Amino acid sequence: AARAGALIADPEFVQFHPTAIAGPRDPAPLVTEALRGEGAILVNKAGQRFMAAIHADAELAPRDIVARAIFREIAAGRGAFLDARPALGDRFASAFPTVYENCMALGIDPARQAIPVAPAAHYHMGGIHVDARGRSSVEGLWACGEVASTGMHGANRLASNSLLEAIVFGARIAADIDGAVPEGRAASHIAPPVLGSAAATDAPFVSQLRQIMTAHVGVEREGEGLAHALTEIARLERAAGPANLFGNIATTAKLIAASAFAREESRGGHYRTDFAEPRAAFRHRTFVTLKEAERIAEAAIENAHAPQNEAQASA
Ligand SMILES: Cc1cc2nc3c(=O)[nH]c(=O)nc-3n(C[C@H](O)[C@H](O)[C@H](O)COP(=O)(O)OP(=O)(O)OC[C@H]3O[C@@H](n4cnc5c(N)ncnc54)[C@H](O)[C@@H]3O)c2cc1C
């Protein structure tokens, strides 16, 4: 859609789930937030409860605040653990059987041990901009589900709203499409790459991109890191070539990183350490085309490699 010129909305807004089980499984299984609702607490490896000092609602603070607090404990080397022993103890297996099974499969008994946790990418609030009928800005292209940005989620998202959105917009789009697709005009200018066969050759590029996105375009971001990420995304795109699945992933990464670079404030799921507060000038949604995102990326890369900045970096 982005390559066909569709308007993309709010790509910088990505929600991180605060508590995935930190371990070797990919994707990491989630530890439901209902556990914190039941009284499980977050502690570091010294056993210190850290959320109470950060937010009045402690463990029940909004997702982005809890995700950042956990991210910082881990970054500081203190680790983060969800301790359900006092709240649940032996009731754990019967009250939360799926989490229990996932923990046990990783060798963690949550009735006896605190669960090591880390934030995980969970939901993309941004996506293809659609109207109330699910129509994108490209004629003949509707978008529904996580790939769309209806505006329903704002800068953050409440749990389970995506199910509601899929049901409501799925029905609206079906009704709107009914008889509306012009003969022979079925979006022929959009050529999605073939999936599957390209996956194995993509793997090393995907792995590098994940590291870059986690380090610089994740829970916390700042200008220099975002410019570095944009440089690396461009390098990987050149190395991988355009005609594969990685091309789609890199395009999405570029839209997220460029819009995160341009939004010099913090709001909802988007947090900039160099602009830690919301700013009035940015009190609006982002609407961007791929071409505009590429211009933002090129300017950021050029500026990052300007002689005075390189001198500053080496100093
Ligand atoms: C761990 C986890 C727990 C969640 N829990 C909840 C919850 O409790 N409640 C809730 O409401 N939401 C929840 N969400 C969010 C919700 O699950 C997702 O938003 C939703 O499943 C997205 O559905 P979708 O059909 O839009 O996209 P997807 O399920 O991602 O489907 C997109 C499909 O398109 C395919 N595809 C991609 N590119 C191409 C291409 N180029 N050509 C052809 N096919 C392509 C993909 O392979 C995939 O099958 C959760 C998300 C996660 C990660």
The ligand as an ORCA input file, in Angstrom:
! r2SCAN-3c Opt
* xyz 0 1
  C       0.744    -11.983     21.836
  C      -0.411    -11.142     21.402
  C      -1.606    -11.163     22.133
  C      -2.688    -10.390     21.702
  N      -3.845    -10.421     22.437
  C      -4.926     -9.732     22.001
  C      -6.171     -9.790     22.698
  O      -6.281    -10.436     23.731
  N      -7.217     -9.094     22.197
  C      -7.117     -8.355     21.048
  O      -8.122     -7.751     20.642
  N      -5.947     -8.261     20.389
  C      -4.854     -8.944     20.824
  N      -3.670     -8.848     20.131
  C      -3.638     -8.107     18.877
  C      -4.352     -8.918     17.789
  O      -4.057    -10.291     17.963
  C      -3.878     -8.505     16.393
  O      -4.029     -7.123     16.247
  C      -4.722     -9.219     15.331
  O      -4.588    -10.614     15.447
  C      -4.291     -8.785     13.942
  O      -5.047     -9.514     12.982
  P      -4.889     -9.198     11.446
  O      -5.745    -10.189     10.733
  O      -5.141     -7.756     11.212
  O      -3.346     -9.431     11.145
  P      -2.503    -10.774     11.182
  O      -3.134    -11.773     12.107
  O      -1.093    -10.359     11.401
  O      -2.682    -11.352      9.711
  C      -1.998    -10.792      8.610
  C      -1.761    -11.925      7.631
  O      -1.254    -11.405      6.392
  C      -0.197    -12.230      5.939
  N       0.672    -11.420      5.065
  C       1.571    -10.491      5.417
  N       2.144     -9.965      4.303
  C       1.575    -10.557      3.248
  C       1.734    -10.427      1.819
  N       2.606     -9.560      1.292
  N       0.991    -11.208      1.028
  C       0.095    -12.088      1.547
  N      -0.113    -12.242      2.897
  C       0.613    -11.484      3.716
  C       0.493    -12.708      7.196
  O       1.225    -13.886      6.965
  C      -0.730    -12.947      8.127
  O      -1.253    -14.232      7.998
  C      -2.572     -9.585     20.561
  C      -1.371     -9.558     19.846
  C      -0.294    -10.316     20.256
  C       0.995    -10.268     19.466
*
